[in-house]
Amino acid sequence: MAKCSRCEALPDIRFPNGTLYLSPPMEPTLKSIERILKNHSVGIEHPAANVLAIPYIKNFACGFCRDFLSYLNAMELKDTKCLFLPEGQKISIDYFKSVQTLEEFLSLSNNQWFIKLLDEKRLLSWFQPIVNAMRPDLVFAYECLIRGKGVDGKIIYPPELFGTARSMDMLFHLDRVSRQTAVKDAARQNISHNIFINFNPTTIYDPKHCLKTTMETIKETGISPDKIVFEVVETDQVRDIKHLLNIIRFYRNRGFRIALDDMGAGYSSLNMLHHIKPDFIKIDMELIRDVDQDPYKGMIVKNLLDLAENLGIESIAEGVERTEEWQWLVGNGATYIQGYLFAKPSAVPPLPNIPI
C-alpha cells in the first residue's frame, strides 16, 4: 500500500527555480504583496483576476518571503492561496492538489529542520508518572510526552514541535509519529505500568486507515491494549462529534481505555464529557495551581471531583507542584496525581519523589 500523502509521506523540501502563483483574499492584501515585491524589484504578472505570478529564484526568494511574514497578518497568510510551479512545467489539473496557503508554503520553506527531524526519526518520548493520590509511592501509569532532538542534541519541546507542524499543515504526520514513538519507547523501557498516549482527534480522518500504523506498532511491541490509555487532547478544535465518537469506539472495541485531557479548561471539555464518557478525566493544571488558596478554584475542582466520582470516572489532577495542593486534592477525593512535586518528565521513567 502506498504511503498516505497526508500523514506518512514527507513533503519535498527542495524548491528549485520556478513561478509562484498567489491569489490573495482581497484587494488590500494584493496591493500589500505588490508593494513587497516591488521593494525587491521582483517582476509581477497578472495571469488572471486577483492572481499574481512571480519568478521564484531560490538565491533571493528568501528576502521577499521574509517580508511576507513581516507585513501580512495571520489571516492574510492563511487566506492567500499559493501554488509553486517548477521551471519548465505548465499548469495542469495534476497541480490542483498542490495548492496550499501562503502560510504553509512559507513555513515549509523556513522550517526545513522540522522535515529533516522527522525524516531522520529524531523524536523520542519522555515519561512522567501518574501516582496514587493517597499513596504517591505507588505509580499507576506513565504519560508519554513527545520530544524532538536537534542535530546539536538540544531537546525540542512540544510547543515548538506542534506549533511548527500546525503552520506547515503537518499535524497529521506529527501526531501519527508521536503515537508510534510513545509505544516503541514505552516497550523499550519495559514499562509494566499503564501508559497514557496523547492523540489529537482532528488529525484522524478514518480510524481504520489513519490508526493502522499505530495498531501495528502496538501489536509488534506486544503491549497489551488494556495497559494503554488514549488521551484525547485539543477537544476545543473538534467540530464533528460523531466523527470523534467513531474514533473513540474504534479504540474501545480493541480494548483500550480513554482519558479526557484538560477538564475544566473550557466549556468544550465539559460538553465532551457526556459524549465521550471517558474512563479518566485529567483536571487542567491552571485550576490545580494554588487550588488550596483560591476559593473559586477550590469550588470548581471540588465539583469536578464529585462529578467524576458520581459518574464512576477516575480523576487525575495535573500540574501539582506544591505539597499543599496535593494535600488539598487528597482531602477532596482526587484519585490520582501528576506533577513536578513527584517527578519531572524524563527519558528514563522516573520513580516518584515522596514529599515529606
TASUL-V199338 format. One record per backbone hydrogen bond with DSSP energy under -0.5 kcal/mol. CO is the residue of the C=O (numbers start at 0). NH is the residue of the N-H. Records with the same first field share a line. If there is no record, write none. Layout:
# TASUL-V199338
CO->NH / NH
This chain:
# TASUL-V199338
3->7 / 8
12->14
13->15
16->86
17->55
18->20 / 84
19->53
20->82
21->51
22->80
25->29
26->30
27->31
28->32
29->33
30->34
31->35
32->36
33->37
34->38
35->39
36->39 / 41
37->40
42->54
44->52
47->50
50->47
51->21
52->44
53->19
54->56
55->17 / 57
56->59 / 60
57->61
59->62 / 63
60->64
61->65
62->66
63->67
64->68
65->69
66->70
67->71
72->76
73->77
74->78
75->79
76->101 / 102
78->80
79->101
80->22
81->99
82->20 / 84
83->85
84->18
85->88
91->94
92->95
93->96
94->97
95->98
99->81
100->104
101->105
102->106
103->107
104->108
105->109
106->110
110->113 / 114
111->115
112->116
113->117
114->118
115->119
116->121
117->120
121->148
123->146
125->144
126->345 / 349
127->142
128->130
129->139 / 140
130->336
134->131 / 137
136->138
137->131
139->193
140->129
141->195
142->127 / 144
143->145 / 197
144->125
146->123
147->155
149->152
153->149
154->156
155->147
156->159 / 160
157->161 / 162
158->162
159->163
160->164
161->165
162->166
163->167
164->169 / 170
165->168
169->173
170->174
171->175
172->176
173->177
174->178
175->179
176->180
177->181
178->182
179->183
180->184
181->185
182->186
183->187
184->188
185->190
186->189
193->141
194->196 / 228
195->143
196->230
198->200 / 232
199->202
200->203
202->204
205->208 / 209
206->210
208->211
210->214
211->215
212->216
213->217
214->218
215->219
216->220
217->221 / 222
223->226
224->227
226->194
227->229 / 256
228->196 / 230
229->231 / 258
230->198
231->260
232->200
233->236
234->237
238->240
239->243
240->244
241->245
242->246
243->247
244->248
245->249
246->250
247->251
248->252
249->253
250->253 / 255
251->254
256->229
257->278 / 279
258->231 / 260
259->281
261->264
262->283
265->268 / 269
266->270
267->271
268->272
269->272 / 273
270->274
271->275
272->276
278->313
279->259
280->282 / 315
281->262
282->317
283->286 / 287
284->288
287->290
289->292 / 293
292->294
293->297
294->298
295->299
296->300
297->301
298->302
299->303
300->304
301->305
302->306
303->307
304->308
305->309
306->310
307->311 / 312
308->311
313->280
314->335
315->282 / 317
316->337
319->340
321->325
322->326
323->327
324->328
325->329
326->330
327->331
328->333
329->332
334->132
335->316
336->130
337->319
338->341 / 342
341->352
345->126
346->348
352->354
